[in-house]
Amino acid sequence: MAPSTNTSAPRGFGPLLFVAMLLPWLVAGSLWSSLPDRVPMHFDASGRADGFVDRSALVWFALPAFATALGSLLGFLLPRWMRSMAERNSPWLNVPDAARFRQLPADARVRAVAGPCVWLQAIAIELQVLVAWLSFGMQRVATKTWDVLPPLPSFLLVGAVVLSALLLAVHGKRAVRAEVERGSS
């Protein structure tokens, strides 16, 4: 009997990611009418705006659009692809201990990649929050409510993304090892 085909993204943070993907759009949309003619688009490490562009819907909403595309890729499409590749035992799926991973049954391979898929969703959520924060900060600096974009929240959010990426790698290695040990016992 063939294993059931379930290539959808793991439940994990999927619903939360969907809601988080609305956040950059809500922030950008609610702040659009308050933007002046020139909007900061680049900041130095201390949070000082050092690059400005003319206000346009295309430029202002490009960041939320990019966040949506990235969130869809990392949080939904890539996990689906990873699970599908694990189920089909594709050599294109890069996993730790690949030789032993490929000897596992399909359901064990899918279980091994399910945890890392959840970490991809976490990264996608963190990126949505980062983009919402940047849009909010750009508006505050543009309207001169703030002199600088406070760098600490930006650095903390980037740090969260990096930490989640490291945890994804660690969890992926542990998940493959656990399935290999489970299969050999």
Phi and psi in degrees as a GROMACS rama.xvg file:
@    title "Ramachandran Plot"
@    xaxis  label "Phi"
@    yaxis  label "Psi"
@TYPE xy
-76.2717  145.503  ALA-2
-65.6666  152.522  PRO-3
-68.1998  142.823  SER-4
-88.8375  113.033  THR-5
-134.114  91.0583  ASN-6
-101.508  10.9025  THR-7
-72.9894  162.893  SER-8
-64.6848  146.362  ALA-9
-61.2346  150.996  PRO-10
-56.3191  -51.4378  ARG-11
26.2871  -117.344  GLY-12
-102.221  14.5332  PHE-13
-50.8078  -53.668  GLY-14
-62.6656  -39.0099  PRO-15
-66.233  -38.6213  LEU-16
-62.0788  -42.3304  LEU-17
-58.8374  -44.5004  PHE-18
-66.3176  -42.7898  VAL-19
-61.377  -31.8615  ALA-20
-68.7092  -17.7103  MET-21
-79.6274  -26.2435  LEU-22
-55.7763  -51.0453  LEU-23
-60.0252  -35.2123  PRO-24
-69.1424  -40.978  TRP-25
-64.8471  -43.6128  LEU-26
-64.6168  -51.0864  VAL-27
-62.3849  -42.6058  ALA-28
-65.2339  -40.6394  GLY-29
-72.3182  -23.1808  SER-30
-97.6599  -10.8337  LEU-31
-53.3102  -47.7669  TRP-32
-68.3278  -19.3461  SER-33
-93.1417  -1.30854  SER-34
-74.0233  139.801  LEU-35
-78.2471  -175.892  PRO-36
-65.9863  -28.7177  ASP-37
-118.112  134.878  ARG-38
-125.059  133.899  VAL-39
-70.1593  136.557  PRO-40
-123.698  -6.75495  MET-41
-144.182  142.901  HIS-42
-131.088  147.01  PHE-43
-80.8773  -179.219  ASP-44
-64.2722  -22.1993  ALA-45
-89.8582  -0.174645  SER-46
93.8431  3.41603  GLY-47
-80.7797  132.368  ARG-48
-67.5643  127.499  ALA-49
-130.174  13.4182  ASP-50
-152.383  126.994  GLY-51
-124.681  153.778  PHE-52
-134.612  160.231  VAL-53
-69.3817  144.89  ASP-54
-64.3071  125.332  ARG-55
-154.351  147.893  SER-56
-61.7449  -38.1863  ALA-57
-59.2559  -47.2491  LEU-58
-70.4206  -46.5181  VAL-59
-64.4476  -39.9636  TRP-60
-93.2074  1.89809  PHE-61
-66.9009  -37.2234  ALA-62
-66.1445  -47.7083  LEU-63
-62.0375  -35.0677  PRO-64
-64.9637  -42.6326  ALA-65
-63.0893  -41.9859  PHE-66
-62.7624  -39.9877  ALA-67
-64.5462  -44.249  THR-68
-62.1764  -45.1161  ALA-69
-66.635  -41.3099  LEU-70
-62.871  -40.756  GLY-71
-65.1872  -42.5507  SER-72
-66.0846  -54.0235  LEU-73
-72.0628  -37.7313  LEU-74
-92.0326  -22.9313  GLY-75
-124.956  -52.8782  PHE-76
-72.2001  -47.0977  LEU-77
-64.3047  -44.6637  LEU-78
-60.252  -39.2441  PRO-79
-63.3265  -43.8192  ARG-80
-63.7207  -43.639  TRP-81
-61.2272  -43.7731  MET-82
-66.356  -39.282  ARG-83
-64.9667  -43.4882  SER-84
-65.8311  -38.4632  MET-85
-64.6177  -41.8555  ALA-86
-65.0367  -38.9705  GLU-87
-84.4287  -3.94394  ARG-88
60.9601  43.1301  ASN-89
-72.5416  137.599  SER-90
-70.4447  -10.5318  PRO-91
-77.672  -14.0167  TRP-92
-83.0141  115.888  LEU-93
-89.4908  111.015  ASN-94
-133.056  157.544  VAL-95
-66.1208  149.193  PRO-96
51.8413  50.9807  ASP-97
-56.8862  -38.3031  ALA-98
-61.5709  -46.6341  ALA-99
-73.9661  -33.4023  ARG-100
-58.8559  -42.8774  PHE-101
-68.274  -19.309  ARG-102
-83.6903  -11.4775  GLN-103
-71.6197  154.115  LEU-104
-67.0676  159.839  PRO-105
-55.2759  -44.214  ALA-106
-64.7802  -34.1263  ASP-107
-70.3979  -38.8432  ALA-108
-64.0087  -41.152  ARG-109
-65.4725  -41.175  VAL-110
-62.3685  -38.034  ARG-111
-64.5745  -32.064  ALA-112
-93.8638  -8.68409  VAL-113
-63.9248  -42.5259  ALA-114
-62.3494  -50.6267  GLY-115
-58.1931  -30.6729  PRO-116
-63.7606  -36.4274  CYS-117
-66.5033  -37.9262  VAL-118
-65.6455  -34.1007  TRP-119
-61.7071  -39.4545  LEU-120
-65.2609  -38.9689  GLN-121
-61.8782  -43.0621  ALA-122
-61.6654  -41.9497  ILE-123
-62.6033  -39.6407  ALA-124
-64.823  -45.567  ILE-125
-60.234  -38.4321  GLU-126
-66.1907  -34.7989  LEU-127
-64.6029  -42.9869  GLN-128
-65.5614  -40.9547  VAL-129
-59.8287  -45.4516  LEU-130
-65.9656  -40.2721  VAL-131
-62.2752  -43.2409  ALA-132
-61.2734  -45.754  TRP-133
-63.4115  -40.9372  LEU-134
-62.6918  -44.576  SER-135
-60.9147  -47.4124  PHE-136
-65.269  -38.3738  GLY-137
-61.7878  -40.4508  MET-138
-65.8169  -42.2411  GLN-139
-62.5516  -41.1451  ARG-140
-71.6176  -39.8052  VAL-141
-61.8859  -39.0468  ALA-142
-87.7542  3.79121  THR-143
64.0684  21.69  LYS-144
-69.6059  -35.9092  THR-145
-119.424  145.639  TRP-146
-77.132  -36.362  ASP-147
-137.209  158.449  VAL-148
-80.219  116.463  LEU-149
-56.837  118.964  PRO-150
-72.8678  -26.5296  PRO-151
-57.7771  -49.7623  LEU-152
-60.0496  -38.028  PRO-153
-62.5145  -47.0209  SER-154
-65.5896  -37.8227  PHE-155
-64.3968  -41.168  LEU-156
-68.0973  -41.1071  LEU-157
-64.0318  -40.6634  VAL-158
-60.2867  -39.0704  GLY-159
-62.913  -39.9948  ALA-160
-64.2779  -45.1583  VAL-161
-63.9757  -43.8016  VAL-162
-61.5217  -43.366  LEU-163
-63.3726  -37.1178  SER-164
-64.6996  -40.5776  ALA-165
-65.5362  -41.9076  LEU-166
-65.7457  -34.2186  LEU-167
-59.2813  -46.1127  LEU-168
-64.8769  -44.6456  ALA-169
-64.7312  -46.4607  VAL-170
-64.3258  -38.006  HIS-171
-61.1171  -44.5432  GLY-172
-64.872  -43.9181  LYS-173
-65.2082  -39.1446  ARG-174
-65.405  -41.9251  ALA-175
-65.0901  -45.7089  VAL-176
-59.4836  -43.2255  ARG-177
-61.9411  -41.7821  ALA-178
-69.2645  -37.0101  GLU-179
-65.278  -45.6664  VAL-180
-64.5528  -39.1181  GLU-181
-62.8314  -40.2209  ARG-182
-72.2908  -27.4121  GLY-183
-88.9318  -6.50258  SER-184
